């Protein structure tokens, strides 16, 4: 049973590595009924009960700049937290570099760019008007300034253009002390005739970044009717869509994200919006589509959004609201993972070392499970003491399997031994293991967090430089992983066995299997498993010495 459980852990690991982000693809849904009826009423027709509203369908992904108009003007916006480069092309943003985050541990490799789009690629925060101006993101806007420095308070940057008689103003409002900014889009109908407009705002991000996405989600995240939803990067080629009360829409990469949160008019009912995911070559695109806007001649309408480009850090996201904190999602065992993260951060605030914080959290976990573990070890010892009786029963009823099983179960019942009792702690720890796996692989706090000696990044595999590469392992020696395997071997030798030599040999293979499996795991996770093994060895030693 222990071997089966070990293989189950390996299977879970393989499943998470290969298919963890492949969530069921959301089926396309019909557009909001309100938008459908408004579209039909603007044409003076009764809305058919089964016909979808074409006006509300998701727009295609922004096209690379093939129909660009005029030279591109760049505007740099610099705050104490980030530097952003905006483009006159659609009044969007090309790059956002974070001042407090770097590409490599030890503040090396330059500032990390949460957004990095090259010239010729679509800009993020592109605003389009479906049907009327579907390529508005390729049109040049006029910026209000050519450079902006925000050292305190707030400052604004406005992009303006006119298309098909509609004036479009995009006003960004930046704060010196926040990763979040506001975007206000004002539409003025100067065409001299009534218009029905379908506004949309798009986010763009590279599908592959320099940091590995093996442990963290990459793709579209959003909140629909108060519930967390996602579209993995592998689903975007099917152009998935969804509709509802959208609190935020984000494009997520490991540890970071870009997001927009629509701002409804105060006191008004939440609007039903579309969200759509797609891909454009090496880019992934997420679009939020507004309900139909009816504009009389000379009338205007303003829409608002909160924009966020920064780390997926709960301490930063929680105060912003709009359910943005839900984007920090640790999968199936999120309810276990987040308390672990909170406790680990609390300990870090006092100690200043996440490696030590992981050790303390592991110790606290072992103390919580101590009664259960003690009972398990005693059950295993009892099972071992009964093996001579079990052997005699097997020999006596070798030709009657049913009677043999009945006698063995009666033996366990007589001595009050639970044959599965020794496996219970491992079963309980599987959710904890997976929860910690997700935390240590995708929590921004562990990114580039040093522990000691050569271990300068708890979110990356542990490697001691030795001057040459090792096949499968790469550059460096996985010292922490080898110590973890050795501790598991020692723990296995101390574990009471059932007396079956074949099974005992198979169980001794577990440390080898786990060592190979853990070689490319984050160092923080290996540290957790090593310390967990050492505490378990101590517990087992004390239990073996105990007479009760």
Residue pairs with C-beta under 8 A, 6 or more apart in sequence:
1 420
1 422
1 423
2 422
2 423
2 426
2 507
2 510
3 503
3 506
3 507
3 510
5 423
5 426
5 427
5 430
6 510
6 513
6 514
8 430
9 430
9 433
10 513
10 514
10 517
12 430
12 434
13 437
13 517
16 331
16 434
16 437
17 214
20 331
21 213
21 217
21 218
21 219
21 232
21 233
21 234
22 232
22 234
22 235
23 230
23 231
23 232
23 235
25 231
25 235
25 238
25 240
26 229
26 231
26 240
26 241
26 242
28 240
28 241
29 241
29 242
29 243
30 36
30 52
30 243
31 52
31 53
31 56
31 57
31 243
31 274
32 56
32 243
32 272
32 273
32 274
32 291
34 272
34 291
34 292
35 53
35 55
35 56
35 198
35 272
35 291
35 292
36 47
36 51
36 52
36 53
36 56
37 47
38 196
38 291
38 292
38 294
39 47
39 53
39 54
39 55
39 56
39 196
39 292
40 46
40 47
40 48
40 53
41 47
42 194
42 196
42 292
42 294
47 53
55 130
55 131
55 196
55 198
55 292
56 198
56 274
56 289
56 291
56 292
57 130
58 239
58 241
58 274
58 276
58 278
58 287
58 289
59 128
59 130
59 134
59 200
59 202
59 276
59 287
59 289
60 134
60 278
61 122
61 202
61 278
61 279
61 280
61 283
61 285
62 122
62 123
62 126
62 128
62 137
62 202
62 204
62 280
62 285
63 122
63 135
63 138
63 280
64 120
64 121
64 122
64 280
64 281
65 89
65 120
65 121
65 122
65 138
66 138
67 135
67 138
68 89
68 138
68 140
69 138
69 139
69 140
70 140
71 140
72 87
72 88
72 89
72 119
72 140
73 87
73 88
73 140
73 143
73 146
74 85
74 86
74 87
74 88
74 94
75 85
75 86
75 87
75 88
75 143
75 145
75 146
75 147
75 148
75 157
76 83
76 84
76 85
76 86
76 147
76 148
77 83
77 84
77 85
77 86
77 147
77 148
77 150
77 157
77 172
77 174
78 84
78 148
78 149
78 150
79 150
79 151
79 174
79 175
79 176
80 99
80 150
80 151
80 176
80 177
81 98
81 99
81 100
81 176
81 177
81 178
81 179
81 310
82 96
82 97
82 98
82 99
82 179
82 309
82 310
83 95
83 96
83 97
83 99
83 111
84 93
84 95
84 96
84 97
84 309
85 93
85 94
85 95
85 96
86 92
86 93
86 94
86 143
86 157
86 159
86 172
87 93
87 94
87 123
88 140
88 141
88 142
88 143
88 159
89 123
89 137
89 138
89 139
89 140
89 141
90 122
90 123
90 126
90 127
90 136
90 137
90 138
90 139
90 141
91 125
91 127
91 141
91 143
91 159
91 161
91 170
92 122
92 123
92 124
92 125
92 126
92 127
92 137
93 115
93 123
93 124
93 125
93 309
94 115
94 116
94 117
94 118
94 119
94 121
94 123
94 124
95 113
95 115
95 116
95 117
96 113
96 114
96 115
96 258
96 309
97 111
97 112
97 113
97 114
98 111
98 112
98 113
98 114
98 179
98 256
98 309
98 310
98 311
99 111
101 111
101 112
101 256
101 311
101 447
102 108
102 109
102 110
102 111
102 112
102 448
103 109
103 110
103 111
103 112
103 210
104 448
105 448
105 450
105 456
105 457
106 448
106 450
106 456
112 256
114 253
114 256
114 257
114 258
114 309
114 310
115 124
115 205
115 258
115 309
116 206
117 123
117 124
117 204
117 206
117 283
121 204
121 283
122 137
122 202
122 204
122 280
122 283
122 285
123 137
123 204
124 202
124 203
124 204
124 205
124 258
125 183
125 201
125 202
125 203
125 260
125 307
126 136
126 137
126 201
126 202
126 204
127 136
127 137
127 168
127 170
127 185
127 199
127 200
127 201
127 202
128 134
128 135
128 136
128 137
128 199
128 200
128 202
129 136
129 163
129 166
129 168
129 187
129 197
129 198
129 199
129 200
130 198
130 199
130 200
130 289
131 198
132 163
132 164
132 166
132 195
132 197
133 139
133 163
133 164
133 166
136 161
136 163
136 168
137 202
139 161
139 163
140 161
141 159
141 160
141 161
141 168
141 170
142 159
142 160
142 161
143 157
143 158
143 159
144 156
144 157
144 158
144 159
144 160
145 157
148 155
148 157
148 174
149 155
150 174
150 175
150 176
151 176
152 176
153 175
153 176
154 173
154 174
154 175
154 176
155 173
155 174
156 171
156 172
156 173
156 174
157 171
157 172
157 174
158 169
158 170
158 171
158 172
159 169
159 170
159 171
160 167
160 168
160 169
160 170
161 167
161 168
162 168
162 190
164 191
165 189
165 190
165 191
165 192
165 193
165 195
166 187
166 188
166 189
166 190
166 191
166 195
166 197
166 295
167 186
167 187
167 188
167 190
168 185
168 186
168 187
169 184
169 185
169 186
169 188
170 183
170 184
170 185
171 183
171 184
171 185
171 186
172 181
172 182
172 183
172 307
173 181
173 182
173 183
173 184
174 181
175 181
179 308
179 309
179 310
179 311
179 316
180 306
180 307
180 308
180 310
180 320
181 306
181 307
181 308
182 263
182 304
182 305
182 306
182 307
183 201
183 260
183 304
183 305
183 306
183 307
184 302
184 303
184 304
184 305
185 199
185 201
185 302
185 303
185 304
185 305
186 300
186 301
186 302
187 197
187 199
187 293
187 295
187 300
187 301
187 302
187 303
188 298
188 299
188 300
189 195
189 295
189 296
189 297
189 298
189 299
189 300
190 298
191 297
192 297
193 297
194 294
194 295
194 296
194 297
195 294
195 295
196 292
196 293
196 294
196 295
197 292
197 293
197 295
198 289
198 290
198 292
198 293
199 289
199 290
199 293
199 303
200 287
200 288
200 289
200 290
201 260
201 287
201 288
201 290
201 305
202 285
202 286
202 287
202 288
203 249
203 250
203 251
203 258
203 259
203 260
203 285
203 286
203 287
204 251
204 280
204 283
204 284
204 285
205 251
205 253
205 258
205 283
205 284
206 253
206 282
206 283
206 284
207 218
207 233
207 279
207 282
207 283
207 284
208 282
209 218
209 253
209 254
211 253
211 254
211 255
212 254
213 233
213 253
213 254
214 441
215 254
215 437
215 438
215 441
215 442
215 459
215 522
216 253
216 254
216 255
216 441
216 442
217 230
217 232
217 252
217 329
217 442
218 232
218 233
218 252
218 253
218 254
219 230
219 231
219 232
219 233
219 234
219 235
219 236
219 251
219 252
219 277
219 284
220 230
220 231
220 236
220 240
220 249
220 250
220 251
220 252
220 275
220 277
220 284
220 286
221 228
221 229
221 230
221 249
221 250
221 251
221 252
221 257
221 259
221 326
221 327
221 329
222 229
222 230
222 242
222 246
222 247
222 248
222 249
222 250
222 275
222 286
223 229
223 246
223 247
223 248
223 322
223 323
223 326
224 242
224 243
224 244
224 245
224 246
224 275
225 244
225 245
226 245
226 247
226 323
228 323
228 326
228 327
228 329
229 242
230 329
231 240
231 277
233 284
235 277
236 277
236 278
236 279
236 284
236 285
237 279
239 276
239 277
239 278
240 276
240 277
241 274
241 275
241 276
241 277
242 274
242 275
242 276
243 272
243 273
243 274
243 275
244 272
244 273
245 270
245 271
245 272
245 273
246 262
246 273
246 275
246 288
247 261
247 262
247 322
247 323
248 259
248 260
248 261
248 322
248 323
248 324
248 327
249 259
249 260
249 261
249 275
249 286
249 287
249 288
250 257
250 258
250 259
250 260
250 286
250 308
250 324
250 327
251 257
251 258
251 259
251 284
251 286
252 312
252 327
254 442
255 311
255 312
255 442
255 444
255 447
256 309
256 310
256 311
256 312
256 444
257 308
257 309
257 310
257 312
257 327
258 307
258 308
258 309
259 307
259 308
259 309
259 324
259 327
260 288
260 305
260 306
260 307
260 308
261 305
261 306
261 308
261 320
261 321
261 322
261 324
262 271
262 273
262 288
262 290
262 303
262 304
262 305
263 303
263 304
263 305
263 306
264 270
264 271
271 290
271 291
272 291
273 288
273 289
273 290
273 291
274 287
274 288
274 289
275 286
275 287
275 288
275 289
276 286
276 287
276 289
277 284
277 285
277 286
277 287
278 284
278 285
278 287
279 285
290 303
293 301
295 301
306 320
306 322
308 317
308 320
308 324
310 316
311 444
312 327
312 328
312 442
312 444
313 328
313 444
313 445
314 325
314 328
314 338
314 341
315 345
317 324
317 325
317 327
317 328
318 325
328 338
328 443
330 337
330 338
330 435
330 438
330 439
330 442
331 337
331 434
331 438
332 434
333 431
333 434
333 435
333 438
334 435
334 438
336 431
336 432
336 435
337 435
337 436
337 438
337 439
340 361
340 435
340 436
340 439
341 439
341 443
341 445
343 361
343 364
344 354
344 357
344 358
344 361
344 439
344 445
345 357
345 445
347 356
347 357
347 360
347 361
348 354
348 357
348 445
351 357
351 360
353 450
353 451
353 452
354 445
354 446
354 449
354 451
354 458
354 524
355 449
355 450
355 451
355 452
355 455
355 458
355 524
355 527
356 451
358 440
358 458
358 524
358 527
358 528
358 531
359 527
359 531
361 528
362 528
362 531
362 532
362 535
363 531
363 535
365 432
365 532
366 373
366 532
366 535
366 536
366 539
369 425
369 428
369 429
370 539
372 424
372 425
372 428
373 425
373 536
373 539
374 539
374 543
375 421
375 424
376 421
376 422
376 423
376 424
376 425
377 422
377 496
377 539
377 540
377 543
377 544
378 543
379 417
379 418
379 421
379 422
380 421
380 422
380 495
380 496
381 496
381 543
381 544
382 415
382 417
383 417
383 419
383 422
383 496
383 498
384 496
384 497
384 498
384 499
386 411
386 412
386 415
386 417
387 498
387 499
388 499
389 411
390 408
390 411
390 498
391 499
393 404
393 407
393 408
393 411
394 404
394 408
396 404
396 407
397 403
397 404
397 407
398 404
412 418
412 419
422 496
429 532
433 529
436 525
436 528
437 521
437 525
439 446
440 446
440 458
440 459
440 522
440 524
440 525
440 528
441 459
441 521
441 522
441 525
443 459
446 458
446 459
446 522
446 524
447 457
447 459
448 456
448 457
448 459
449 457
449 458
449 459
449 524
450 456
450 457
450 458
451 458
451 523
451 524
451 527
454 463
454 464
454 465
455 462
455 480
455 523
457 523
458 522
458 523
458 524
458 527
459 522
459 523
459 524
460 522
460 523
461 474
461 478
461 481
461 519
461 520
461 521
461 522
461 523
462 478
462 479
462 480
462 481
462 523
462 526
463 473
463 474
463 475
463 476
463 477
463 478
464 476
464 477
464 478
464 479
465 475
465 476
466 476
466 477
468 475
469 475
470 476
470 477
472 519
473 519
478 519
478 526
480 523
480 526
480 527
480 530
481 515
481 518
481 519
481 521
481 526
482 515
483 530
484 514
484 515
484 518
484 526
484 529
484 530
484 533
485 511
485 512
485 514
485 515
485 518
486 511
487 530
487 533
487 534
487 537
488 510
488 511
488 514
488 515
488 533
489 508
489 511
490 533
490 537
491 533
491 536
491 537
491 540
492 507
492 508
492 510
492 511
493 508
494 537
494 540
494 541
494 544
495 507
495 540
497 503
497 504
497 507
498 504
514 529
518 525
518 526
518 529
